Amino acid sequence: MNSMLVSAITPTGATSMTGVTPVGAAATGAAEAGDFGSMLSQFAGNALATVHAGEAAAIKGITGGASTQQVVEAVMAAEQALQAGVAMRDKVVAAYLEISRMAI
């Protein structure tokens, strides 16, 4: 019975879905990316690029070079990246405070 359950959740079905990465591919990507610090720096770089793109779209919108929809989408993506960065910062600070309270 367990073999049926395992075969039912293999990642082969997930490869056809958009935006879903199979478990094996995620592990391979993590091994290629390096350590946790490099992942955080990559996230920060992507977030910074998103914020810059939002600012550029806002400037284009003011000068008439971009539609209102493009400006709103870019600014909302920048806001989402900023909120994710703040949430990650809060989690790191909370983890640091918890570690600093541990008895040695």
Secondary structure, 3 states (H helix, E strand, C coil): CHHHHHHHCCCCCHHHCCCCCCHHHHHHHHHHHCCHHHHHHHHHHHHHHHHHHHHHHHHHHHHCCCCHHHHHHHHHHHHHHHHHHHHHHHHHHHHHHHHHCCCC
